[in-house]
């Protein structure tokens, strides 16, 4: 409930987050939001995500992502399977190691595949 409240405060006048779920063990996430002025909600399903650390930097990868909107699926086709460098954010510096450990690649074969995507 707190996540919905905070997200809706931040995105007031832009979008309303109406539902979400996040399962770090299964590496799945779901988000439902409605853009301001639009009638139909946008739904997004993430499946298979991880943080890859190489000692010097961290990268985020999403294996599969889909939406109920074809235009959004076209965008996702360009980002899925690619590792994206996580910028250094001073407020998160103290926490990034813990976050990276929680979301590290589940097995060596997966990490090798993700490293190839870099």
Secondary structure, DSSP 8 states (H G I E B T S, - for coil): -HHHHHHHHHTTTTEEEEEEEEETTTTEEEEEEEETT-SS-EEEEEEEEEEEE-SS-EEEEEEEEEES-HHHHHHHHHHTT-EEE----GGGTTTHHHHHHHTB-SSHHHHHHHHHH-
